[in-house]
């Protein structure tokens, strides 16, 4: 049949054949994929920079520098600021499991931070436990806290879950403020550290914190790449579709919440050892907001991005200290500029691992 509807197909085919025969520049896509445009120089530079930032060797280099910092600069001020930054990294990586991997909006993450700090502080000051011996109890207490808040509330979604977690964070803070057992508004003081081990006490604490945080970052990264991490991402993208595919979404969300609680509890132990004194104002809503800001700024679901975002949020105010009263204004403006030009975060999560993506492309081409 000589139908006019076949002419455009023939024309398109002839154009494609001529382009191939003449070796002219052509953009060819796989079936189901849109035809792209040639990469500009700016796009290539941006992709190269993202590849460098996402390199595992860069992460290894950052870990080595973090562990070697006392050899590079052992001033007390530098060590104190570095410990604060590492604790903030620990908190951001833990919240990234909840918000970035699983998509659960948690506005009360400082509650688990407070649970860890108060549990270790009470056991060490009231009962004379070594701080290291309090870690198993802190982990168990954080898990119980996750069960108490997560059990009845994780069936909620989006704004409702955010409101409940915000209330949970305030309940923990107000409870600690009103109980004599926790020291009330005065809090706890005289919390010991982990020990000097023949070193300067602040340097010993720094190395313990650095090793703990490096292991936590590696564990979080591996967890996100595993089977459970893929289930978390499916729940984040479409919970109904994930449930239809056989994923028990409630258990998966529960696992993310418990994992985040454990990270927050351990960070609380490090914070108590670093500060030697804690009080309820140390765990207000501002902490939860700043930790969430670090996750969003770095790139939700991206472990390297979250580490970078946490370092920016924790260190930039100190670097701007020379601006005196203007430093928080400059800090806010810089954050706004970053979010305008990098709305997906400083280092957003990649859609797929390069090797796995390459195999899919080859299978599609064949």
N, C-alpha and C positions, 0 to 999 in steps of 0.2 A: 504494500500500500504506500502510495506517495502522499503521506500526510504532512501538512505544514508543521505539525508539532515536533517532527523528528529533525527539522532543519537546525534549530538552535543547538541540539545535542551534537550533530555532525560538525557544526561550526566550532563549538567549544573543543571538540576532539581534534579538529584540524589545527586550531590555534595551539593546543598543547603539543601536538606532534611537531609543528614548525618550531616551537620554542626549544624543544629538546634537540631537534636536528641542528638548529643554528647555534646551540649552546648559549642561548641568550639567558639572562638572569630571570629565573622563574621561582615563585614561591609555591612549593608543592606540599600539601598536607595529607595526613592519613585520613581514611574515611571517618567521618564523624567529628573531625577537627577543623577549626576555622583556618583559613589561609592567613598566615601572619605577614607582617611587614618586615623589611630588612632591618637589622639591628643598627642603631646609630652608635656613634662613638661613645656618647654619654651612657647609653644603656649597657654597652660592653664594659665600660669602666665600673659602673655600678654593680654589675653581676660579678666582675672579677673581685671587687672589694667585698661583696657578700660572701664569695667563695673563700676568701682569705679569712674573714671573720668567723666563718663556720668550720674552718679547718680544725681537725683534732689536734694538729701540732700546735696551733695557737693556744688551745685550751691547756695542753701540756706545758707550754711555755709560761702561761699565766700561773699555773699551779706551782711550777718550779720557782718563779719569782716570788710568789706568796710565801713559800716555805723558806726562801733565802733572804727575805726582807731584813731580819735582824743583822745579817752580815753586811747588808748594803747601808742600812741606816738604823742604828739602835737607840736613837733618842727616845726618851719616854713619851713625848708628845706624839711622835710618829707611830709608836707601837700601840698607844691607846686608841688613836684614830683608826688604825688598821684593824684592831680587834672589834671595834664598833662596826666597821664596814663588813667584816667577815660574818658577824652575827646577823647583820641585816641581809647578807647574801643567803644565809641559812634559812631565814624566815621567808624570803622571796621565793626560793626554790621550793619550799614546802607549800606555800600558797599556790605556786604554779601548778602543782599536781591537782589541786582542787579546781582552780579557775581556768588555767591554761589547758590542761589535759582533758579534764572532764566537763568543763563549762559550767560549774556551779559557782554562782556569785556569792562569795562569803565576805561579809562586812564586819565580822566579829572574830577575825583570826587572832587578834591579840589575846583572846581568852585562853587559848592553849599556851601561848607565850607566858601568861600569868600563872597558869596551872603548873608549868614546869618550874618557873622561878620560885613560887611559893612552896611547892612540895620539897624541892631541894633545900631551900632556905630553912624551912621548919625542921626538917630532919637533921640538918647540920648544926643549927644553933640551939634547938631545944633538946635534942637527943644525942648530940655529939657524933653523928655519923660522918665519916669521910665523904667528901662531895662526890667522889667517883662511885661510892657504894650506893648513892641515891639514884643513879641513872636507871636501874631496872624498875624502881618504884615510880620514877617520873614517867617512864614509858607506859607502865601499867595504868597510872592515873590519867595520862593523856588519852589512852585508848578508852577508858571508862567515860571520860568527858566526851569523847567523840560518839560513843554509844548513846549516852544520855541525850545529847542534842541531835545527833544524826538519826537515831531510831525513829522518832515521831515526825521529823521535819523533812527528811530527804525525799519524801513523795511530793513535796511542793516544788514549784519551778519558778525561775526568774525572780521577779520582784518580791514575791511572797517569801521565798527562801532567803533573800537578802535581808528582809525586815526581821525575820526570825533570828538569823545569825547575828545581826546587829544587836538585838535584844539580849541574846545570850552573852555577848561580849560585855555589855553593860551590867548584866546580872552578876557575872564573876567579879568585876571591878567593885561594884557596890557591896557585894558580900564580903570581900576582903577588907573593905573600908569600915565595915560595921561589926566585925568579929574581933573580940579581944584576943582570941587564939592566934590570929594572923598579925597582931600588932596594931590593928585599927588603922587610923589615918597615919600613924607614925611608921608603920610597916616593920620590917625586920632589918637588923643591922648586925655587923660582925660576922657576916657570912665568910667562911674560909675559902681559899682557892684550892686547886688540885695538888699543890706542893711545888717547891722550887726545883727539885731534882738536881741540886748543885748549880743551878743557873740563877740569873736574876729573876725574881718572881714574875714580873710582867712579861718577860721574854718566854718563860716556861708556859705561862697561860696563853701567850700568842701562838706558840707552836702547837699546843693541844687544840686550840680553836681552829688553827689553819688545817691541821690534819683531819679534824672532824668535819669541817666544811668541805674540804676536797673530796673526802669519801662520800659525803651526802650528795654532792653534785654529781659524782660518777654514778651513784646508786640511782638517783632520780633520772639521769639520762638513760641508763640501761632499762629502767622500769618503763619509761615512756616508749622505748623501741620494742618492748616485748609484747606478748599476747594481751596482757592486761592493759597496756598502754594503747594498743589499737582499739580495744573495746571502749576505753575512755574516750578516744577521739570519735568513735562512731556515736556514742551517746551525746557528745558535745554537738556534733553536726546535726543529728536528727534522732531524738530519743525514741520516737514512735517507730521509725524504720528500724532502729537497732533492736527494739523489742520484738518486732515482727520477724527479724532474722534469727531470733533465738537467744539473744543476749539478755540475761537477767539484769535489767538496768538498775534495779534497787540495790542489788548486791554489789554491782560495779561501782555505783556512786558511793556506797558505804565504804568500799575499799579505798577509794580516793580520799574520802573524808578522814578515815582513820590514819592513812599514811601522812596526810597533811598535819594531823594533830600530833603525831609522833615527832615530826620535824620541828613543829613549834615548841613542843615540850623540851626537846634537847637544846634548842636555842635559848629557852628560858634558863636552863642550868648554866649555860655559858655566860648569859647575861648576869645572873646572880653572882657567879664567881668573879666576873669582871668589875661589877659595881660595888660588891661587898655589902650593899644595902639596897633594899627594894621597898617600894610603897605603892599604893593603888594608883596615884597619878602617873606612874611609869607605864601603865598599861591602858591608857585611854583610847578613844576612837581614832585619834590622830595616828597612832601606830598602825592600826588596820588600814587606814586610808593611804598612808605612805607605802606600806608593803604592796597594796593593790596597785598603786601608782607605778611602783618599780616593775611589776609584772606586765602592766599594759605598756609602759614606756619601752621596755626591752623587747617585747613581742610575746604575746600569750602563746604558751605551748612550746616555746623555744628555750631550752635550758641555757645555751650560751647567751641568748638575748636577755634572759631574766637576770643572769649574773651581771651582765653589762649594765642593765637598767638599775640594779641594786647598787652597784658601785657609783653610778652617776648620782642617784638620789642621796646616797650617804656621804659621798666625798665632795660633791660640788658646793654645798654650803660652806664647807671648810676652806675650799680653794677660793671662795669669794669673800672670805672673812675680811680681806683688805678693803672691801666696799663698805664696811661698817653697817650702818642702819639701812643701806640700800641693797644689801646682799640678797635678802629674800625677794625683793622686787625683781632684781636681775635674775635670780633663780627661777621665779615664776615665768618671766618673759622667755627665758631660754627653753623651759619646758613647753611653752605654747608654740614656739618656733619649731621645736623638734616634732611635736604632734601634727603641725601643719604640713611639714615637708616629709615626714615619715609616719603616716597615719597607721601603718601596720606594725610600727615599733622599730627600734633601732636595728634589730636583727630578727626579723619575723621567721616563724617556723617554715621549713620547706614542705611542700606538698608530699614529696616522696623522697626516699633515699636515692642517690644517683644510680647506683648499681641496679636497684630494683626497677627504677624508671626506665633505664636503658634496656633491660630485658623485656619490659612491656612493649617498648617501641619496636624492638626487633621482632617480637611475636606478631605485632600488628602488621608490620611490613611484610612478613612472610605469609 
